[in-house]
Amino acid sequence: MTFCEAEDTLPHGFHDAKLFAMHFDFRDGTGFVELGVMVQQMHEETRHERLRLVLRGLVAVSISHQDEVPADLTDSLDVSSFPTTEKELPGFSALPPEVQMLYGSLYVHEPWNNYIHIAAREASIEWLTILN
């Protein structure tokens, strides 16, 4: 399963999610992204559950340059997924289709206002906790 395939298993994907942590081990080609994702059953209030997106066969990680890191960042960053394109990741269209399909992208909302792109050969989801 790829980043996007793992996202597609979730009711709301990584839309309006919370980014808590990322870790990448380039020597081993592994990593993870910890997110709080929206989940909701019929007639329930929206709640977030925390998961770890476990990555294997890491191909690439690109985090857009941030001019200023907010000093008051204490919890998480609000993120939403979107299809990776040439506009946000220059050179993407030159990649072979079999590599393009490995990419998943997150837009990091204010105060960051930038992008994270991750490509891995395998992704899986581990559920951690219910947030609220």
C-alpha positions as CSV (number, residue, x, y, z in Angstrom):
1,M,0.0,0.0,0.0
2,T,1.3,3.5,-0.8
3,F,0.9,6.8,1.1
4,C,-2.3,7.7,-1.0
5,E,-3.7,4.2,-0.8
6,A,-3.3,4.2,3.0
7,E,-5.0,7.6,3.1
8,D,-7.9,6.3,1.0
9,T,-8.7,3.7,3.7
10,L,-9.7,6.6,6.1
11,P,-13.2,8.2,6.0
12,H,-11.8,11.7,5.6
13,G,-8.3,10.8,4.5
14,F,-5.7,13.3,5.8
15,H,-8.0,16.2,5.2
16,D,-8.2,18.7,8.1
17,A,-5.7,16.5,10.1
18,K,-3.2,17.4,12.8
19,L,0.5,16.8,12.3
20,F,2.2,15.9,15.6
21,A,5.6,14.4,14.5
22,M,7.7,13.1,11.7
23,H,10.8,10.9,11.8
24,F,12.9,9.6,8.9
25,D,15.8,7.2,9.0
26,F,17.4,7.5,5.6
27,R,20.0,4.8,6.2
28,D,17.2,2.2,6.8
29,G,14.8,3.9,4.3
30,T,12.0,4.0,7.0
31,G,10.0,6.6,8.7
32,F,6.7,7.6,10.2
33,V,4.3,10.5,10.3
34,E,2.0,10.9,13.3
35,L,-1.3,12.5,12.6
36,G,-4.6,13.1,14.2
37,V,-7.3,12.3,11.6
38,M,-11.0,13.0,11.6
39,V,-13.2,10.0,12.2
40,Q,-17.0,10.0,12.5
41,Q,-19.7,7.3,12.6
42,M,-23.3,8.1,11.6
43,H,-24.8,10.7,14.0
44,E,-21.6,11.1,16.0
45,E,-19.8,14.3,16.6
46,T,-16.5,14.7,14.7
47,R,-13.5,13.5,16.6
48,H,-9.8,13.0,15.9
49,E,-7.9,9.8,16.4
50,R,-4.1,9.6,16.4
51,L,-2.3,7.3,14.0
52,R,1.2,6.6,12.8
53,L,1.7,6.3,9.1
54,V,4.6,3.9,8.9
55,L,6.8,4.2,5.8
56,R,9.2,1.7,4.3
57,G,11.2,1.9,1.2
58,L,11.6,5.7,1.6
59,V,12.3,7.3,-1.8
60,A,12.1,11.0,-1.1
61,V,11.2,13.7,1.5
62,S,10.8,17.3,0.6
63,I,9.8,20.0,3.2
64,S,9.4,23.5,1.7
65,H,11.5,26.2,3.1
66,Q,10.0,28.1,6.0
67,D,11.1,31.8,6.5
68,E,10.2,32.0,10.1
69,V,9.3,29.2,12.6
70,P,6.6,30.4,15.0
71,A,7.9,30.6,18.6
72,D,4.6,29.7,20.1
73,L,4.1,26.4,18.4
74,T,3.2,24.0,21.3
75,D,1.0,21.2,20.0
76,S,0.4,20.3,16.3
77,L,0.2,21.7,12.9
78,D,-3.0,21.7,10.9
79,V,-2.5,19.9,7.5
80,S,-4.5,18.7,4.6
81,S,-3.5,16.3,1.9
82,F,-3.6,17.1,-1.8
83,P,-2.4,15.5,-5.1
84,T,1.3,16.1,-5.7
85,T,1.8,18.3,-8.7
86,E,4.6,20.1,-10.6
87,K,3.3,23.4,-9.2
88,E,4.1,22.5,-5.5
89,L,7.0,20.2,-6.3
90,P,9.1,21.4,-9.3
91,G,10.4,18.4,-11.3
92,F,7.6,16.1,-10.3
93,S,6.3,15.7,-13.8
94,A,9.7,14.5,-15.0
95,L,9.6,11.5,-12.7
96,P,8.5,8.1,-14.1
97,P,4.8,7.3,-13.4
98,E,5.8,4.4,-11.1
99,V,7.7,6.9,-8.9
100,Q,5.0,9.6,-9.0
101,M,2.5,7.1,-7.6
102,L,4.6,6.7,-4.5
103,Y,4.2,10.4,-3.5
104,G,1.8,11.9,-1.0
105,S,1.7,15.6,-0.1
106,L,0.5,17.6,2.8
107,Y,-0.3,21.3,2.9
108,V,0.7,22.8,6.3
109,H,-1.8,25.6,7.2
110,E,-1.0,28.8,9.1
111,P,1.4,29.7,10.6
112,W,3.5,27.5,8.3
113,N,1.8,27.8,4.9
114,N,4.0,25.4,3.1
115,Y,4.3,21.8,1.8
116,I,5.6,18.4,2.8
117,H,6.0,15.8,0.1
118,I,6.8,12.1,1.0
119,A,7.5,9.2,-1.3
120,A,7.7,5.6,0.0
121,R,7.3,2.2,-1.6
122,E,5.1,1.0,1.4
123,A,2.9,2.7,3.9
124,S,0.7,1.2,6.7
125,I,-1.4,2.7,9.4
126,E,-1.0,2.0,13.2
127,W,-3.7,3.4,15.4
128,L,-2.5,5.1,18.6
129,T,-5.1,7.0,20.6
130,I,-8.4,8.9,20.5
131,L,-7.8,12.6,20.8
132,N,-11.3,14.1,21.2
